[in-house]
């Protein structure tokens, strides 16, 4: 597997990639997050400082595809995250996130335990989580995450450790409505961050991007 680019806005992060396994070490206090004017406790926040390892794909607006991987987040501090990450590139995106469209889904630490979560930003970030049975820390269990784009909609599924059936975590209607362009440019990869932490580690195994056929969906 090749063709990855490492976006490291703070210059303090690092990564390794071997086959379909991605490991990212984030520098201090990194994040991807945008809030609306008047939001509480943060108004008009815009952060895009987290390291992202991604492949650049030019895809038909009507293409159906899947991004998936097995995630491990060994942290114990609030908001530490290891996620799959996708972003539709907008050359006219504003400095404060105007026109941005991205999604991250993975493991996050909150209230001293692990959650599986999704953040969708279009342009403002909304967040939903579901608790996992995993205790946080280096021995925490891994979780399978799948993000599927079908038509204009995105579905996010997860499979807890030891389970066989995937669970629907999020359905976002109209996340990627078709444009008139012949192709759209996407970042498809992985992201690790820790908004309150000095360093954060995360791993994605079996990272896979693949087209979805009618028979698969």
N, C-alpha and C positions, 0 to 999 in steps of 0.2 A: 504494500500500500504506500503510495507516494503522493506528492503534490500538495503537501500541507504548508500553510503559512502561519507563523506565530505572530499574533498581534499583542504587543506588550506595552500599553500606553505609558506605564510608569517606569519602564526599564529596570524593574526590580524582580521580575519573575523569570522562571525557567521551565523547560519541559523536556521530556524524552518521549520518543515514539518508536515502537518496535512492532511491526506488523499491524495488528488491529488493536494494540494496547497503547493507551495514551496516559502519561503521567504529567501532571502540571503542579508546580510549586509557585504559589502566588506570593508576591511581596506584601508589604503592610497596607492594610485598610483599602482594599480594592473592592469594586462593586459594579454592577449594572443595574440601574434603577432610575426612574423618572417619575416625579409627582406633579400634579396640577397646581396652579395658583390657588392658594387657600387651603391646600391639604394639611392635615395635622398628623404627626407632629412636624413634618417638613413641608414647607410650601415652595413650589417651583424648584425642587431639587433635580439635578441631572448629573448622573455619574455613569461614565463608560470607561472606567479605569481597569477593569478586570482583564486578566490575560485570557485570550481565546486562541486555540489551535484549530484551524479550519481548512477545509478544501473549498475552492471557489468553483461553483457550478453555474453554467448558463443553461437554463431549463425553459421549456415551453410553459407559458402561463397556465395551460390546461393539463400539464403533466401531473400524475399522481405518484407520490414517492414516500419512502419511509426512512427515518433515521433512528437507529437503535443502538443500545449498548448496555453493558453491565457495570453499574457504578458502585464505587466504594469511597466513603467519606470518613476518615479516621479522626476528625476533629471533635472537640468537646465544647467549643466556645460558640456563643450565640451568633447566628447568621452565617456560620461557615458553610460553604456549599461546594458540591461537585455536581456538574450538570452537563447534559447535552445542550447544544446551543445552535439556533438557526436565526438568520437575519436576511431579509430581502434588502439588497443594496439600493439606496435611493441617492443618486448624485446630487439631488437638491435638498438633502437633509440639513436642517438647521443646526446651529451650534448648541442649542438647548434641547435638541431631540425632536424638533418639528419635522414631521414626515417620517420618523423612524418606525420600523416594524420589525420586532424581534421577539423570540421566545426562548426561554430556558426552562429546563425541567430536570429535576434530580433530587438529591438528598440534601437536606438543610437541617442545621441544629437550631432548635427553639425550645425554650422552657426546659433545658437540660436533657432533651431527648431528640431522637431522630424523627424527621418528618419527610414525606415525599411531597414535592411541591412543583407548581408551575407559576412562572411569571410571564404574562403576555404584555407587551408594550406596543401601543398603537394609537397615539404616541405615548400615553401615560401608562405606567405599570400597574397592573392589578395582579393580585397574588392569591392563590388558594393552596391549601395544604391538607394532608391527611396523615394521621400519626402512624408510625411504624412500630413494630414490637421490638426493634433492635435497640439495645443499649448503645450509647455513643462510645467512641474510642477506637483504638487501632484494630480491635478484634470484632468490630461491628460487621454484621452480615451485609452482603451485597444485594443490590436490587436491580432488576432488569427494567429498563425504560424504553418505550417505543413512541415515536412521534410520527403520525401519519398525516400527510396532506392529501386529501381527496377532493378534487374540484377546488372550490374556494375555501373549504373548511379544514380545520386541523383537529385531530383527536390525539389525546395523550393517554397512554396506558402504562401500567406498571405491574410487575409480578414480584411479590415479596419472596424472600429466601425460603426455600422449601415448598413453595406453591407451584402449581402447574398452570393454573388459569390466570390470564391477565385481567386486570381491573381497570375500568375506564375512570380516569381521574379528571379529565377536562375535555369538553367539546367546545371549540371556539368557532362559531359560525362567521363566515365572511372574513377570516383573517387574511386571506390572500385572494381577493377578487381579481379575476383576469384583467390584464391590461391589453392595450392594442399592440404592444411590442411583440416582436417575433420570439424574443427570449428575455427572460428575467435573470438577473445575477443574484446568487444566494451564497452566503457563508453557511457552511454546514460543518459543525465540529463539536468541540467540548470547551467548557469554561469552568474555572475554579476561582472562588473569591472568598474573602473574609472581611466584611466592612468594618468590624471592630477588632480585628486580629492583626498581629504582627507578621504572621505567616500562616498559610493554609495549604494543605496538600489534598490532592484528589486524583483518583484513577478511573479511567473508563476502559474496560476490557470488551473485546468483541465489537468494537465500534464498526458500524456498518451503515452505508447509504445504499439504497437500492430502489429501483422502480417498482411500483405496485401494478400488477395486472388485475383485470377484472376478476379472475379466478381466486386471487389472493385476498381480496377485500371482502 
